Amino acid sequence: MATHGTPYGLRAKANGRISAAGPGRGPVPLALSLLVLVVLLGCAHTPPSPLSVATQAQLGAIGVVAAQFTPEVDYRTPGRGGAGGAAVGVAKGVGLGVLGAAGCVLTYGTALPACGLAVVSPYLAVRYAVDQATEGVSPDTIAASETAITAVFAERSHQAAVQGEVVRVAVAQTGQPLVGLPGEGPRSAAETPRYTHLTAHGIDTVIEITLQRLALQSQTRAVEEGRNSWSNISAAELNPRLTVAVTARTRVLRTADGTVLYDYAGEYSGRGATFPDWGANDAQLLRDGLDQLFQEMARAIVAQVFGVASPPAIEPEAPAAPSPEQDRAPQAQPPTSDAERLGQEPQDALALHRQGNVVEAEAAFDTRLAARPGEVDVTVWKALALLEQARALKDAGESSERYKPLVHNAYAMIHPLGRTHVANPDWRLAMAKAFWLNDRPTRATKNANAALALRANFAEPHLLLGDIAYDRLLWPAATARTEYDKALAVPDLPAALQAEALYKLGKVAAGLDKKPGVAREYWERAVVADPTCRYGIMAQQRLKAAPASAPSSEE
């Protein structure tokens, strides 16, 4: 077993509930102390009241910060199987026999259960050895799983991931002016900043999120399937289901004087799985479980602080991977002869996609796949075409019920390819776009950065990273602007992508920098770059809608 940290001590300390003990206490004071302790423990999971309406009205500009240190890690490894597990089982059986013999001797043979335990100790040693050897987990599996799990827990992005989710949920649910403040937050568990320096940056209130502990903790029942008894060792004991859990502290402070308006530390729990399952496939299940839990935490934190009941996020399960028969099945032939012709020339279809004619591009990719089923590059490009259609619907203000089915279809096409094409930069870009359109910006960011690592001068991931920064309201606006500038600096950038980068730089200038003149210059350049592509047309619409004032910050 490996453990790292104590969950309840962290929570009690953060909530100001630290037990004390002293000598010479009589029965009555002790009983009162136990009563108080029970009351405190019963209230440990109850957060304080949300901020009052009057207080919320005075919050002003709100900055959300995250701790800058890695949380404690707490987990237990399963019992070993094989020869090593058998040796452990023998030791357990012999140990029980020794304890029984000692009890029998000390009671002069009157403790019959203890004497009986000593008598059957050889049987217990053999039985425990067999159970542990067969029901335990191989040492190699334990080592590989622990390596993958430790690597995921050690990532420094967890604090920032929750910060971004809190900003996204709070803006959507409260209408409060929140921005994420990178680089702020406590740098150790003992540090409690007051953030008074942020007053000079126009921040009136700070919401501080600190992840104190990440854990995989046992959820095994005392009796499972009638097998848990002293006479055997069950698989549930040796390899129990472990729940992913996070202990986090939330503080709200007024920057003018550092006054703490809200302070609560609590535990948040997610899905469960066995230790080997958590560690399988480079701990992919753990990554997904943490992402989902962080989203649930963000909704809970916003509800706790602002008293807003946030509806659960619609996070449908990933569609099942298509069967080999489905994968080889030809797609329906598009009716247009132009698409049939383009289907034989994937580069022409790709040009259509980059021009913004995503519906025509999808039809052309369908025809190509019908002629050559299973062609990976074309499959990925078709998925990208579907994702661009979804993006266009989202930009037009359509509901998620309209565009997310396209996202799920694209994901169903590309997800199975990850087993063999994880180093394909276009596949990484498609996965990043799918995650982003399904409201999972952390996973989107990881895949976009992976695409950049796999291909030099790759403009599209920079554009997506700029979109993620813009949507998450990261402060300052330079975060999004820097990514768009990087895309624009790519050599031999196609005209349609030039127009996209320029259009989005105009959005940053108008919506975040509040510089309508600069925004207009960007949009005029976008029209010059490519007046017929989607973003060139959108730039023209912006120029016509508000020729002398700042356009709105969103499509």
C-alpha positions in Angstrom: 0.0 0.0 0.0 1.2 3.5 -0.8 -0.3 6.6 0.9 0.6 10.2 0.6 -1.2 12.6 3.0 -4.2 12.6 5.3 -7.5 13.9 3.8 -9.3 14.9 7.0 -6.4 16.8 8.5 -6.1 19.1 5.5 -9.8 19.8 5.5 -10.0 20.4 9.2 -7.0 22.7 9.2 -8.3 24.8 6.3 -11.7 25.2 8.0 -10.2 26.3 11.2 -11.2 23.1 13.0 -8.0 21.8 14.8 -8.6 19.5 17.7 -6.9 20.0 21.0 -6.1 17.7 23.9 -4.9 18.3 27.4 -4.0 16.2 30.5 -6.2 15.6 33.5 -9.6 15.6 31.8 -12.4 13.9 33.7 -15.3 11.9 32.2 -17.7 14.8 31.8 -15.3 17.2 30.0 -14.2 14.2 27.9 -17.8 13.4 27.0 -18.5 17.0 26.1 -15.3 17.1 24.0 -16.4 14.0 22.1 -19.8 15.6 21.5 -18.3 18.7 20.2 -16.0 16.6 18.0 -18.9 14.7 16.6 -20.7 17.9 15.8 -17.7 19.4 14.1 -17.1 16.3 12.0 -20.8 16.2 11.1 -20.4 19.8 9.8 -17.1 19.3 8.1 -18.7 18.8 4.7 -21.2 21.7 5.0 -19.9 24.9 3.3 -20.7 28.3 4.8 -23.5 30.4 3.4 -23.0 31.9 -0.1 -22.2 35.5 -0.4 -25.2 37.7 0.2 -26.8 39.6 -2.6 -25.5 42.9 -1.2 -22.0 41.6 -1.0 -22.2 40.2 -4.6 -23.3 43.6 -5.8 -20.1 45.1 -4.4 -17.6 42.5 -5.8 -16.7 44.6 -8.8 -14.2 43.1 -11.2 -13.4 39.6 -10.1 -10.1 37.8 -10.7 -9.8 34.0 -10.3 -6.5 32.6 -9.2 -5.1 29.1 -8.7 -2.4 27.8 -6.4 1.0 27.5 -8.0 2.1 24.3 -6.2 1.4 20.6 -6.8 -1.2 19.1 -4.5 -0.6 16.2 -2.1 -1.1 12.7 -3.6 -2.9 9.9 -1.8 -3.6 6.4 -3.1 -3.3 2.7 -2.2 -1.7 0.1 -4.4 -3.4 -3.4 -4.7 -2.2 -6.6 -3.1 0.4 -8.5 -5.0 -0.4 -11.8 -6.7 1.9 -14.6 -7.9 4.8 -16.0 -5.9 5.3 -12.8 -4.0 1.7 -12.6 -3.1 1.7 -16.2 -1.9 4.5 -15.4 0.5 2.5 -12.5 1.8 -0.5 -14.8 2.3 1.6 -17.3 4.2 2.8 -14.5 6.5 -0.8 -13.4 7.1 -1.9 -16.9 8.0 1.1 -17.6 10.3 0.6 -14.2 11.9 -3.0 -15.0 12.8 -1.9 -18.3 14.2 0.7 -16.7 16.4 -1.8 -14.2 17.7 -4.3 -17.0 18.4 -1.6 -19.0 20.3 -0.7 -16.0 22.4 -4.3 -15.4 23.3 -4.8 -19.1 24.2 -1.7 -19.2 26.4 -2.5 -15.9 28.2 -6.0 -17.1 29.0 -4.8 -20.6 30.1 -6.9 -22.2 27.3 -10.2 -20.5 28.2 -10.3 -18.4 25.1 -11.5 -21.2 22.8 -11.7 -19.0 19.6 -8.0 -18.0 20.1 -7.0 -21.6 20.7 -9.0 -22.7 17.6 -7.2 -20.0 15.5 -3.9 -21.4 16.6 -4.9 -24.9 15.6 -6.0 -23.9 12.1 -3.1 -21.6 11.4 -1.5 -24.1 8.9 -4.8 -24.2 7.0 -5.0 -20.4 7.0 -1.4 -20.1 5.8 -2.1 -22.3 2.8 -5.5 -20.8 2.1 -4.3 -17.2 2.3 -1.3 -18.1 0.1 -3.6 -19.5 -2.6 -6.0 -16.6 -2.4 -3.4 -13.9 -2.5 -1.5 -15.6 -5.3 -4.6 -16.0 -7.5 -6.6 -12.9 -6.6 -3.8 -10.4 -6.3 -2.4 -8.2 -9.0 0.9 -9.0 -10.7 3.9 -6.8 -9.5 4.6 -5.7 -13.1 1.0 -4.5 -13.5 1.2 -2.7 -10.2 4.5 -1.0 -11.1 3.3 0.1 -14.6 0.0 1.4 -13.2 1.7 3.3 -10.4 4.1 4.9 -12.8 1.3 6.2 -15.1 -0.9 7.3 -12.2 2.0 9.1 -10.5 2.8 10.9 -13.7 -0.8 12.2 -14.1 -1.0 13.3 -10.5 2.3 15.1 -10.8 1.2 17.3 -13.7 1.2 21.0 -12.8 -1.8 21.8 -14.9 -4.5 20.6 -12.4 -4.7 23.9 -10.5 -5.0 25.9 -13.7 -7.6 23.5 -15.1 -10.0 24.0 -12.2 -9.3 27.8 -12.4 -10.4 27.8 -16.0 -13.5 25.8 -15.4 -14.6 28.1 -12.5 -14.2 31.1 -14.8 -16.2 29.5 -17.6 -19.0 28.3 -15.3 -19.2 31.5 -13.2 -19.4 33.8 -16.3 -22.2 31.6 -17.7 -24.2 31.2 -14.5 -23.8 34.6 -12.7 -23.0 37.2 -15.3 -20.3 38.6 -13.0 -17.2 40.1 -14.7 -14.7 37.3 -14.0 -11.2 36.9 -15.5 -8.5 34.3 -14.9 -5.3 35.6 -13.5 -2.4 33.4 -14.5 0.7 33.4 -12.3 -1.1 34.5 -9.1 -2.2 32.3 -6.2 -0.3 30.8 -3.2 3.0 29.1 -3.9 2.9 26.7 -1.0 0.2 25.2 1.2 1.1 27.5 4.1 0.9 30.8 2.1 -2.3 32.9 2.3 -1.9 35.9 0.0 -4.1 39.0 0.5 -3.8 40.1 -3.2 -3.9 43.8 -2.3 -1.4 44.5 -5.2 -4.1 43.5 -7.7 -6.1 46.6 -6.9 -3.7 48.6 -9.1 -4.7 46.2 -12.0 -8.4 47.0 -11.6 -9.3 43.8 -9.7 -11.7 44.3 -6.8 -12.2 40.8 -5.7 -10.2 37.5 -5.9 -11.6 34.0 -5.9 -8.7 31.7 -4.9 -8.8 28.0 -5.8 -6.3 25.7 -4.1 -6.2 21.9 -4.7 -4.7 20.5 -1.6 -5.0 16.7 -2.3 -5.5 14.4 -5.2 -6.5 10.9 -4.2 -7.6 7.4 -5.2 -9.4 6.2 -2.1 -11.1 2.8 -1.4 -14.9 2.5 -1.8 -15.0 -1.3 -1.1 -18.0 -2.4 1.1 -17.4 -4.3 4.3 -19.1 -7.4 2.8 -19.0 -8.0 -1.0 -20.7 -10.9 -2.5 -20.5 -12.8 0.8 -16.8 -13.6 0.3 -15.3 -11.2 2.9 -14.5 -13.3 6.0 -11.5 -14.2 8.1 -11.2 -17.6 6.3 -10.2 -16.2 2.9 -8.9 -13.1 1.1 -11.3 -11.7 -1.6 -10.3 -10.0 -4.8 -12.2 -6.9 -3.5 -9.8 -6.7 -0.6 -6.7 -7.1 -2.7 -7.8 -5.0 -5.7 -10.6 -2.7 -4.5 -12.4 -0.1 -6.5 -10.9 3.3 -5.9 -12.7 6.6 -6.2 -10.9 9.6 -7.6 -11.2 12.5 -5.1 -10.0 16.0 -4.7 -9.7 18.1 -1.5 -9.9 21.8 -2.4 -10.0 25.1 -0.6 -11.9 28.1 -1.9 -11.4 31.6 -0.6 -12.9 34.9 -1.7 -11.0 38.1 -0.7 -11.5 41.8 -1.2 -8.3 43.3 -2.7 -8.7 46.7 -1.1 -7.8 45.5 2.3 -7.4 41.7 2.0 -10.6 40.9 3.9 -11.6 37.2 3.6 -15.3 37.1 2.5 -15.6 33.3 2.1 -13.4 30.4 3.1 -14.2 26.7 2.7 -12.3 23.5 2.2 -14.2 20.3 1.1 -13.8 17.0 -0.7 -15.2 16.3 -4.1 -15.5 12.7 -5.4 -15.8 11.3 -8.9 -16.0 7.9 -10.6 -14.5 4.7 -9.4 -12.3 2.0 -10.9 -9.6 -0.5 -9.8 -6.0 0.6 -9.6 -4.9 -1.3 -12.7 -7.8 0.2 -14.6 -6.9 3.7 -13.5 -3.3 3.1 -14.7 -4.1 1.4 -18.1 -3.4 3.1 -21.4 -1.1 5.7 -19.8 -3.7 6.4 -17.2 -6.1 7.7 -19.7 -9.1 6.8 -17.5 -7.6 8.9 -14.7 -7.1 11.9 -17.0 -10.7 11.7 -18.1 -11.9 11.2 -14.5 -10.1 14.2 -13.3 -11.4 16.3 -16.2 -14.9 15.4 -15.4 -14.4 15.9 -11.7 -12.9 19.3 -12.2 -16.0 20.4 -14.2 -18.2 19.1 -11.4 -16.1 20.9 -8.8 -16.3 24.2 -10.7 -20.1 24.0 -10.7 -20.1 23.1 -7.0 -17.8 26.0 -6.2 -19.9 28.5 -8.1 -23.0 27.3 -6.4 -21.3 27.5 -3.0 -19.9 31.0 -3.4 -22.7 32.7 -5.4 -25.7 30.6 -4.3 -26.4 29.7 -8.0 -27.7 26.3 -8.8 -25.6 25.3 -11.8 -27.1 22.6 -14.0 -24.9 19.5 -14.6 -22.9 19.7 -17.8 -24.1 17.6 -20.7 -21.1 15.3 -21.1 -22.3 12.4 -23.3 -20.1 9.3 -23.3 -17.8 8.9 -26.2 -19.5 7.0 -29.0 -18.5 3.4 -29.2 -15.7 2.7 -31.7 -17.2 1.5 -35.0 -16.9 -2.2 -35.8 -14.5 -3.3 -38.6 -17.6 -3.9 -40.7 -18.8 -0.3 -40.1 -15.3 1.1 -40.6 -15.1 -0.6 -44.1 -18.7 0.3 -45.1 -18.8 2.8 -48.0 -20.5 6.1 -47.2 -23.5 7.3 -49.2 -22.5 8.8 -52.5 -23.1 12.6 -52.6 -25.4 13.5 -55.5 -23.3 16.2 -57.1 -20.9 15.3 -59.9 -18.5 18.0 -58.6 -18.1 16.1 -55.4 -17.5 12.9 -57.3 -14.7 14.5 -59.2 -13.2 16.1 -56.1 -13.4 12.8 -54.3 -10.6 11.5 -56.5 -8.4 14.4 -55.5 -8.2 14.7 -51.7 -5.9 17.7 -51.9 -8.6 19.6 -53.8 -11.1 18.6 -51.2 -8.7 19.8 -48.5 -8.5 23.1 -50.2 -12.2 23.4 -50.1 -12.1 22.7 -46.4 -9.5 25.4 -45.8 -11.5 27.8 -47.9 -14.4 27.4 -45.5 -16.6 25.4 -47.9 -16.9 22.6 -45.3 -20.1 21.1 -46.5 -18.7 20.6 -50.0 -15.4 19.3 -48.6 -17.2 16.8 -46.4 -19.1 15.4 -49.5 -15.8 15.2 -51.4 -14.1 13.3 -48.5 -17.1 10.9 -48.4 -16.6 10.1 -52.1 -12.9 9.5 -51.5 -13.6 7.2 -48.6 -16.1 5.3 -50.6 -13.4 4.6 -53.2 -10.7 3.9 -50.7 -12.2 2.9 -47.3 -10.0 3.3 -44.2 -7.7 6.0 -45.7 -6.6 7.6 -42.4 -5.7 11.1 -43.7 -9.1 11.5 -45.5 -10.9 10.2 -42.4 -9.2 12.9 -40.3 -9.9 15.6 -42.8 -13.6 14.7 -43.0 -13.8 14.8 -39.2 -12.2 18.3 -39.4 -14.8 19.3 -41.9 -17.6 18.2 -39.6 -16.0 20.1 -36.7 -15.8 23.2 -38.8 -19.5 22.9 -39.5 -20.1 22.5 -35.8 -18.0 25.6 -35.1 -19.9 27.6 -37.6 -23.2 26.7 -35.9 -21.8 27.6 -32.5 -20.5 31.0 -33.8 -24.0 31.6 -35.2 -25.5 31.2 -31.7 -27.1 27.8 -32.3 -27.8 25.6 -29.3 -25.5 22.8 -28.4 -28.3 20.4 -29.4 -27.7 21.6 -33.0 -23.9 21.4 -33.2 -22.8 18.8 -30.7 -24.1 15.8 -32.8 -21.6 16.8 -35.5 -18.9 16.9 -32.8 -19.8 13.5 -31.5 -19.9 12.1 -35.1 -16.4 13.5 -35.8 -15.1 12.1 -32.5 -16.5 8.6 -33.3 -14.5 8.7 -36.5 -11.2 9.8 -35.1 -11.1 8.3 -31.6 -10.4 4.7 -32.7 -7.4 6.0 -34.8 -5.6 7.0 -31.6 -4.5 3.4 -31.0 -2.2 3.6 -34.1 -2.0 7.3 -35.2 -1.3 9.2 -31.9 1.7 10.8 -33.6 -0.4 12.2 -36.5 -0.5 16.0 -36.1 -3.8 16.4 -38.0 -5.3 13.7 -35.8 -4.2 15.7 -32.7 -5.7 18.9 -34.1 -9.0 17.1 -34.8 -9.1 15.7 -31.3 -8.3 19.2 -29.9 -11.2 20.7 -31.8 -13.5 17.9 -30.7 -12.7 18.4 -27.1 -13.0 22.2 -27.3 -16.4 22.1 -29.0 -17.5 19.6 -26.3 -16.5 22.1 -23.5 -13.3 20.4 -22.4 -10.7 23.1 -22.9 -8.0 21.4 -20.8 -8.0 18.3 -23.0 -8.2 20.5 -26.1 -5.1 22.5 -25.0 -3.1 19.3 -24.4 -3.9 18.0 -27.9 -3.2 21.3 -29.6 0.2 21.6 -28.0 0.9 17.9 -29.0 0.1 18.8 -32.6 2.5 21.7 -32.5 5.2 19.5 -31.1 4.7 17.1 -34.0 4.7 19.6 -36.9 6.6 22.8 -37.3 4.9 25.9 -38.7 1.4 24.5 -38.0 -1.0 27.5 -37.9 -4.3 25.8 -37.0 -3.3 24.7 -33.5 -2.2 28.3 -32.7 -5.5 29.6 -33.9 -7.3 27.0 -31.7 -5.2 27.9 -28.6 -6.1 31.6 -29.2 -9.8 30.6 -29.3 -9.4 28.7 -26.1 -7.7 31.6 -24.3 -10.3 34.1 -25.7 -13.3 31.9 -24.5 -11.8 31.3 -21.1 -11.3 35.0 -20.6 -7.6 34.6 -19.6 -6.1 37.8 -18.4 -4.5 39.8 -20.1 -5.7 39.7 -23.7 -2.2 39.1 -24.8 -2.7 35.3 -24.3 -5.1 35.0 -27.2 -3.3 37.7 -29.3 0.0 36.0 -29.0 -1.4 32.7 -30.4 -3.1 34.5 -33.3 0.1 36.4 -34.1 2.1 33.1 -34.1 -0.4 31.7 -36.6 -0.1 34.8 -38.8 3.7 34.5 -38.7 3.7 31.0 -40.2 5.5 31.1 -43.6 3.4 30.7 -46.8 0.2 30.8 -44.8 -2.9 30.2 -47.0 -5.0 33.2 -47.6 -8.0 31.7 -45.8 -6.0 31.2 -42.6 -4.5 34.7 -42.9 -8.1 36.0 -43.0 -9.0 33.9 -40.0 -6.1 35.1 -37.9 -6.7 38.7 -38.8 -10.4 38.5 -38.1 -9.8 37.0 -34.6 -7.2 39.6 -33.8 -9.9 42.1 -34.6 -12.2 40.4 -32.1 -9.5 40.6 -29.4 -8.9 44.3 -30.1 -12.7 45.0 -30.0 -13.9 42.7 -27.3 -10.9 42.6 -24.8 -8.7 45.6 -25.6 -11.7 47.9 -26.3 -9.9 49.4 -29.3 -12.4 49.7 -32.2 -10.0 51.5 -34.5 -7.4 48.7 -34.2 -10.2 46.1 -34.7 -11.3 47.8 -37.9 -7.8 47.7 -39.3 -7.5 44.0 -38.7 -10.9 43.3 -40.3 -10.0 45.4 -43.3 -6.8 43.3 -43.7 -8.8 40.1 -43.4 -11.0 41.2 -46.3 -8.0 42.0 -48.4 -6.4 38.6 -47.5 -9.4 36.5 -48.7 -12.8 38.3 -49.2 -14.6 35.1 -50.2 -13.7 32.7 -47.4 -15.8 32.4 -44.3 -13.8 34.8 -42.1 -13.3 37.3 -44.9 -17.1 37.4 -45.2 -17.5 37.7 -41.4 -15.0 40.6 -41.4 -17.1 42.4 -44.0 -20.2 41.9 -41.9 -18.4 43.4 -38.9 -17.3 46.4 -40.9 -20.8 47.0 -42.2 -22.5 46.5 -38.8 -20.4 49.0 -36.8 -18.2 51.1 -39.1 -17.3 53.7 -36.4 -17.7 51.8 -33.1 -16.4 48.7 -31.3 -18.3 45.5 -32.3 -19.5 43.1 -29.7 -17.0 40.7 -28.3 -18.7 37.5 -29.4 -20.2 36.2 -32.6 
